[in-house]
Amino acid sequence: MRSRSLHRAPQTSEAARCRAKLLVAIWTFAVVVRLILIDQPYVDHWSWRQSDVAAIARNFFEYGFRFGYPQIDWAGGSAGYVGTEFPILPFLAAICYKFAGIHEWIGRSQSVIFFAISLPFFFLLVREIFDGTTAIWATFFYAFAPLNIFAGRSFMPDVPSLSLGIIGLYFFLRWLRDLKMTPFYLAAIAISLSILIKVTSIVIAAPILYILVERLCQMPGVSQKRPTMYRGIALFAAITLLPAAVWYWHAHQIAERFYPHHFFGAGGVRLESFSWYWDIAQQTATSSLTPILAILALIGLFVAPRGKFGCLFDWWLAAMVLFVLAVGYGNRHPWYQLPLVPITAAFGGAGCAFFESKISSRVAVVALSILLAGSFAILAFLYVRPLYESSAAQLRDAGLKLNKLTASDALIVAVDGGNPTIFYYAKRKGWHFLEQRGIYDGNPKNSQQAIADLERLRRQGATHFVFTTPRFWWLESYPELTQHLNETATPLETTPEFKIYKLTSGPK
């Protein structure tokens, strides 16, 4: 028996060294992938959300570092204070602007940094719940799932929030294991920041409650550790929830007091039709995760070992399914499903470990692993590549031209589909068109509605009007609006991408 134990120890040590090397390789390559086009302008398929965050950062930089009063650009001549998530990311970007100037890579790099920090903790979390083999596969899937690759280089709060949640979960497990205070405070602070940065991260409460109840059930009823646990739980709840409650109450007050009276994410809580959810499911299983990961995760859901805390990812998955259902309208944006990436990655890793345990040939395991990893990487590349393609270049080009043609106090009316990219690159304030209380209100019902809205904005100080390519059809579909522009505006610039008019005080 002693001989067998000595023989097993070197094998275990060798496997651990191999996993460590694989983890370093995955981490390095994953970070490098996210640095591709890190300086790309905000014209990709998530341009509008990034342009809003970037505008808040620039407004901090240019109008004063008033942390509690984030400002957007599409509220006309008003200050544009809005209720948002805890704006630590645009605030940090604004500080960096003071030393390096305003650059897209500064905002994008924040997500890269948070992802890079979270990756080892995700490996440790999965290893704690399952085993080392599962953890390596899960880390690989988590690192290269298309949705996570693209979100992990976007100037948005989603990846930083998810990363902090994963780190917090790991340290919470560590605290429950030994009841030491260092992992306790690290867990509480990380999860508190996660919820502050993105309130939808509150779904992480489900796995936390699960492992908490599981740990309490493992304690004997007379255990002396229970009072310590109860005090710790109360303090943990205070640290994680009270700052979020205070901030979001403040953000709600900002939205109530200031035009455009907007609270980011408002209106997302709405049930939708079955076809709506089916479309989300299809997109998640293909372009967000790849079919390979979706299938492996489904298998892993049934074959994953359910040992100590083994249902953590089950509870997280259940909470995410309920979230997608309840916030049906909000989930039209794929980044809302980002927490499904670590969940499915963990189950996908469990599926791989299960199949590996059934194959006795080492050569077959290596060959199949290379085939699986290569196939997943190719699919991930094919699905993520279209997201980098420009969907708002004409908005950026029009914005840059407006910056040259107009005075710094000009107010722009933009036919932009609700995308604020044009305002960000113009460095000008203005309104989306049509608009209702500052919010984009879709296409006009007729020319009369468009003319009435334009004249109302002119009376509020609008100085310029701009069309962009996707809505040139307005000029033919609303002939009275076109005639009205010919009579009350002067063309300044016409290109295949945009048309810029200077509004006059009346008929020419």
Summary of the structure (lengths in Angstrom):
residues: 508
radius of gyration: 25.9
end to end distance: 99.8
largest distance: 99.8
contacts: 1701
relative contact order: 0.11
helix: 68%
strand: 7%
